[in-house]
Amino acid sequence: AFGPTNGFLSPIQTAVVFKQNVADLPTQELTKQHLQHHLDPKPNESLIRLNAIPHSGSGSAIVLPSLQKLLASCLLPTLIGLWKYEYGVSYAYGTSTALSSFYIFQSILNAPTTAITTLVKIHASAVIFYGARLNIFLLYRELFLERFRRMRERIEDRQTTKEDGAGTVGRLINRIPFIISCSFLYLGLVCPQLASAMSLQMISQGGIVVSNRLALGAYKGLVGLTWAGFGIAAIGDMTKTIVKGWKGPDHLVTGGIFTLFRHPNYTGEVIGWTSNFLASTVAIYLSGYGIKAW
């Protein structure tokens, strides 16, 4: 049954429409052909039918994390920048994005099992992977690579020199705008995951378990590209670290993934974050409400 807003009516709405249609027909005309006509007057090949997407169990209602909770999960880790300036854009970056995405993932963990639910979970877990992987890499680099420890110390020394004579209060005033702006940046990076989860919430509440086949495929592809981009960045970091540790910090890495990308870290980030955003726009479309309703 097709609805005016999202292309489909809920099961309850379908039953009501069917009952009304049957009531309008003479008893002797309730033939198989009439029933088929009223149940499926004009199949739309671009849409998946109700039973085309497996649905398992009733699940539970989706209660998304509040915007305040997500903002706090981005702001609190970034406060580490008050201690070490560079940490505000390194460990805080990884922690904020991973933690916020984890809260979103947690909220949809027990949602009714459908194809779109699984994809939204995979979408959210991509940024959890990104943030966790980044922090592990940064920690390894700081613990075992003297070159990067010195780089972090140079950044801190340069910032401290700028703040000489400002005192503790002056130092806080100087760093807080930077910390707040970084927090909002990190929040913006997880908004695509939030938009996808909100779309899933609308689909679940509206009783919609079907969608446009082409759009669903596009969402699946973009979520896959998000993972691929973050994977390319991770492989690039690992390859460069291993090769430079073996051949020296000044060695130019040209093997492995560097034969395909001159800068796999940057290229992977561009692919990952761009696909992450585009995936959310497709998820919004799949909800049936459209961009304007948001």
N, C-alpha and C positions, 0 to 999 in steps of 0.2 A: 504494500500500500504506500502510495507516494504522498508526502505532505508538502505544503507550500513553502516551508522554510528550509528544511534540511534534506528534502527529497524523500523522506520516509516518515510514516506515522509510527508511534509506539504500538506495542502489541495490544494495549487496552484500546487505543484509538482505532486500530484496525478492526477489532471486534465490534466496536460501536458502529463503524461505517458499514461493516458487513451486515450487521443486524438490520440497519436501516434499509440497505439495498434489498435484502431478502424480503422485508416487510412490504416493500413496494411492488413485489412481483405476485402475480396470481399463483395459487398453490400448484395448479396443473403445469405451470411453466418452469418449475424448479428443476430443470434438466441439468445434466452435467455441463452442457455448453454454457448455460446461463450462469451457473456457479463459477465456471472458469473465467467467464467474461468479467464478472464483478470482482473476483479475487485478483485477477491479473489482466486488466483491460489493455495495457500497452507496455509490455516489458521494455525496459531501457537497458540496452546492452552495455552501456558505460557504467552501470551500477551493479554492485554485487548484491545478490538476493539475501534475504534474512538468514537462510540456513547455510550460506556460503562461508561465513566466518565462524569457526568453532567457538562455542561458549561453554565454559566449564565452571559450574558452581555459581552460587549467588554472590560470593564475595562480600565486601563491606563497603559502606559509604566512603567516598573520598573526602578527606578533610585536609585541605592544603595548608602549608605553613603560612602564617600571616606575613605581610610585607615587613612588619616591625621585626619579626623573628629573623627573617632573611637579612634585613639590614644590620641587625645586631651580629649575625654570624659573619658579616663582611667587615663590620667596624671593629669588633673586639680583637680579632687577630691582627688587624692593621695597626693597633695601638703599640705593637712591638717596635714600630718605627720610632717611638719616643726613646727607646733604649738604643737601638742600632738603626740608623736612618735607612740603610740599604735593605734591612729586613722588611721594611714596609712595602717593598716592591719585589720581594723574593719569596720568603717563607709565608708572608701574609697573603700574597697572591695565590699560592698553591692551597693554603689552608682555607681561605675564604671561599674560593670557587668549589673546592671539594666538599666543604662542610655544608654550604648552601644547597648544592646539588643533592647531597645525601638526605637533607631534610625533605626535599621534593620527592626523591626516590622513595623514602620511607612512607610518605603520605599515600602513595599509590601502590604500595607493596601488596596489599590485600584487596585490590580492586578486582572486579569480575574479570576472569581470564578470557580475553579476546585477542585477536591479532593486533589491534591498535594498542591495547594495554601493554602487550609485550614490547612493541616498538617504542612506546613512550618510556618504559623502564630502561630499555637499552640506550635511548637518547640521554636520559638523566645520568646513567652510569658512565657515559663517555667523559663527562666533565669531572666526575668523581675520580676516574682513572687519571685524567689529565693533572688534576691538582695533587693527588697522592704521588704520582710518578715524578712530578716536578720537585716536590719537597724531598723525596728520597735522593734524587739526583743532586740537588743543592747541598744536602747534608753530606753526601759522599764527597762532593767537590771541596767542601770546606774542611772536612776532617782529614782528607788524604792528599789534597793538592795544594801545596804551599803557594803556588802562583795565584790561585783564586782567593786564598786568605789575605794575601797582600793587597789584592785588588779591592776587597771589601774594606780593608783597613784604610786604604787611600781615599775611598769614598767617604768614610766616616770622618777622617782627618780633615778633608776639604770642607765638609759640612760644619764640623766643630769650629774650624777657623772662621767661617762666616758668622758664627754665633758667639764669637769671643766678646766678652764684656756684657752680653745680654742677660746673664744670670739665668736661674732656673725658670722663672716665669717667662722671660723673654724667649728662652729656648722652646718652651711649650707653645707659646703664641706663634713662633716661627714654623713649627712642625705640624701643628694641628690642621691648618688648611690643606696641607699636602696629604695628611692621613685621611681626612674626610673625603677629599676628591678621589683618592685611590679606592676608598670604600664604595663609593657610588659607581666607580668603574667596574669593580668586581661584582657588584650587584647587577649591573647591566649585562655582564657576561653570562650570568645564569638566568636572566629573564627569558631566553628562548626555552629553557627547560621548564620554567614556570608556566609559560604560555602553552606548551604542549600538555602539561599536566592539567591546566585549566580546561583545555579543549577536551581532554579525556573525561574530566568531571562533568562537563556539559553533555557529552555523549552518554555517559553512564546515567545521569539524572533524567535525560530525555528518553531513555530506553532505546537508544539507537545503537545497534550492534552491526551496522552495515555501512558501506561507504563506496565512494567512487573508486573503481579499480585502478585507474590511471593515477589518481592522486595518492592512493595508498602505496602504489609502487614508487612514486616520486618520494614520498616520505621515507620509505624503506631505503631507497638509494641515498638520500641525503644524510640519513642517520649513519649509514655505512661509510659515507665519505667523511663524516665527522670523526668517526673512529680511525679511518685510514689516515686522515691528516695528523691527528694526534699521535698515531703510531709511527708515521714518517718522522715526526719531530723527535720522538723517543729513540728511534733507531739511529737517527743522526747524532744525537747527544752521546749515545752509548758508543757508536763507532769512533767518533772523534776522541772521546775520552780514552778508549782502549789503545788506539793507534798512537796518540800523542804520548801516552804513558810508556809506550814501547819504543817509539822512535824519537821522542823529545818534544817539548812544548812548542817548539818553533817549526815543527814539521808540517808541511801542507798536505792535508788528507785529500786523496783523490780516488781512493778505492771504495769498494762496497757501495753503499747507497749514494755516496758522493759521485759515482759515475753517472747517476741519473739526475741528481740535483746538486747544484753548486752550494746551495744553502738549505739543506733539508729541514733544519730547525725552523727557519723563517717560512719556507714554502709549506711545511706541514701545518704551521700555525695559521697561515692564511687559508689553506684548504679547510682545516678543522673548524675555525671560528666562523668562516663564511657559510659553510654547510650547516653548522649548528643553527645559525640565524634563519637560513632559508627553510630548514626542516620545520621550524616553529611556525612559519607562515603557512606551510602546507597543513600542519596540524590544525591550525585555526580554521582553514578552509574545510577540513574534514569534519569539524564540529558542526557544520551546517549553519553557523550563525554569521560567518563572514567577518571581514576586517572591520566594517562599519559598526557592527554590534559591540566591538571591543572599545 
